Amino acid sequence: MTADVADVVIIGGGLEGCAAAWALTRRGITDITIVERDTVGSGGTGKSSGVVRCHYGVSSLAAMATRSLETFENAEDVLGADVGFHRTGYVVGVGPENVDALHASVADQRAVGVRTEDIDHTDVRKLWPVADLEPFAAFAWEERGGYGDAYQTAQAFAGAARRAGARLRQGITATGIRTSGDRVTGVDLADGTAIATGHVVLAAGPWSVGLLAAHGIELPITPHREQIVLVDPGQELGPVPVFSDLVSLQYIRPEGAGTLLFGNSDLSVLEPADPDRYSNQASTSFVDLTVEKVGDRLPGLADPAIAGSYAGCYDVTPDFNPVISRAPLAGLVVAAGFSGHGYKISPAVGRLVADLVTDGTSSDADIPARDFRLSRFAEGDLLRSPHPYVGAGQMR
Ligand SMILES: Cc1cc2nc3c(=O)[nH]c(=O)nc-3n(C[C@H](O)[C@H](O)[C@H](O)COP(=O)(O)OP(=O)(O)OC[C@H]3O[C@@H](n4cnc5c(N)ncnc54)[C@H](O)[C@@H]3O)c2cc1C
């Protein structure tokens, strides 16, 4: 049997693996095979809330998010497919203890090109008339924020990559990364075959850990179960924007026809989970907590009712930021550990992975490859916001 060969093998057909394939094809590298054990978007991607905002204290992440907006906004032209992006706008509100951090963060965001502005209670009342805004001390607004459909986006990246020549192999598990000395030479597959290659992109979400551990490389990821609750507001709300409520530590966005999606922003306690076996429903206590938070934040709703729930898995690193990095094996790039915020930056992740494969470093001065290096954990030099929010430091 003729050996299968590719210039690049991507392990994992989630958002980040498919984004990497797309970005590589745009650099002219088209001899790519994506190996996906199930189907495209079947991992964390399929559960994503898809919130799009650039509000990050870490400048490189703000830069990645703002660069990515152009792809979401022009998906039909850039990817040749709709990604379900709704430009609703994005508002973030904080309590008095976080006003200085918000202003400092917004200033840094503007420095890397984010279009964001301060708005006041009167402005937010117009956007969210049913909300109690009393506990908030400051807000920031992004007109270009909103949400997209992560599943559709992964399919769009994969489709664009395939049209450019990339191959997608679904329903086949990568069982190992082959090496010779400290160089990558191929990928072993569950059916006993292998693909010979000099470049592997490991984008298998929380499942990346074992494939690296086999080579003595530690990837510190904790899979964490994250619960989502859907609420029928019981009334027509009109076009409300995404609301990041950093007082009650929740986010709210419209979902489909008239429903609201409530997500959790309190990651102070993780719920470690097996990403292959976890409950796909919110617990009673989480639903109760959501009911309480909805009542506090949206007291103007006349007759809200729980419309459903589900759960997904975050792949959380010690600093809640991803690893997008060359690894100790030559020819290997890791893109994993997106810690629950990998949707909004996915187009830029693809570009950074393509940079690392082709040049070994980032082509964007605002997005230093160093920030996302794997070795930062061993060095104790974590990627943290210089303007952390009290009580809600993670992810922002
Ligand atoms: C509930 C929830 C809400 C979220 N909300 C947001 C949000 O609002 N905004 C935001 O920016 N981000 C959000 N995220 C995060 C974002 O969706 C993820 O960061 C992103 O989808 C991760 O993509 P991925 O490609 O790294 O991982 P995955 O989607 O998990 O893809 C990894 C793929 O690898 C495959 N795989 C695993 N092992 C192997 C193997 N050995 N061989 C072959 N294939 C393999 C899996 O089947 C899977 O398809 C959310 C995530 C969740 C779970």
The ligand as a Gaussian input file, in Angstrom:
#p B3LYP/6-31G(d) Opt

LIG

0 1
 C      -20.205000      25.938000      26.413000
 C      -19.171000      26.718000      25.651000
 C      -19.384000      28.070000      25.390000
 C      -18.407000      28.800000      24.706000
 N      -18.662000      30.110000      24.394000
 C      -17.726000      30.825000      23.727000
 C      -17.980000      32.174000      23.392000
 O      -19.059000      32.695000      23.665000
 N      -17.020000      32.860000      22.707000
 C      -15.809000      32.305000      22.429000
 O      -14.946000      32.999000      21.878000
 N      -15.554000      31.026000      22.709000
 C      -16.466000      30.270000      23.350000
 N      -16.233000      28.972000      23.655000
 C      -14.919000      28.417000      23.332000
 C      -14.769000      27.955000      21.911000
 O      -15.954000      27.399000      21.425000
 C      -13.636000      26.928000      21.897000
 O      -12.474000      27.547000      22.413000
 C      -13.338000      26.395000      20.515000
 O      -14.501000      25.918000      19.895000
 C      -12.332000      25.272000      20.658000
 O      -12.043000      24.747000      19.390000
 P      -10.926000      23.632000      19.247000
 O      -10.777000      23.390000      17.813000
 O       -9.719000      24.032000      20.035000
 O      -11.490000      22.373000      20.054000
 P      -12.650000      21.334000      19.696000
 O      -13.830000      21.983000      19.109000
 O      -12.858000      20.522000      20.941000
 O      -12.005000      20.453000      18.566000
 C      -11.074000      19.435000      18.817000
 C      -11.396000      18.307000      17.833000
 O      -10.387000      17.332000      17.913000
 C      -10.998000      16.070000      17.684000
 N      -10.097000      15.061000      18.223000
 C       -9.806000      14.814000      19.513000
 N       -8.889000      13.852000      19.608000
 C       -8.597000      13.473000      18.354000
 C       -7.710000      12.505000      17.811000
 N       -6.920000      11.758000      18.605000
 N       -7.663000      12.351000      16.469000
 C       -8.450000      13.121000      15.657000
 N       -9.303000      14.041000      16.123000
 C       -9.356000      14.237000      17.455000
 C      -12.314000      16.186000      18.419000
 O      -13.255000      15.243000      17.955000
 C      -12.716000      17.618000      18.139000
 O      -13.579000      17.735000      17.022000
 C      -17.187000      28.190000      24.307000
 C      -16.987000      26.830000      24.563000
 C      -17.963000      26.097000      25.210000
 C      -17.718000      24.637000      25.477000

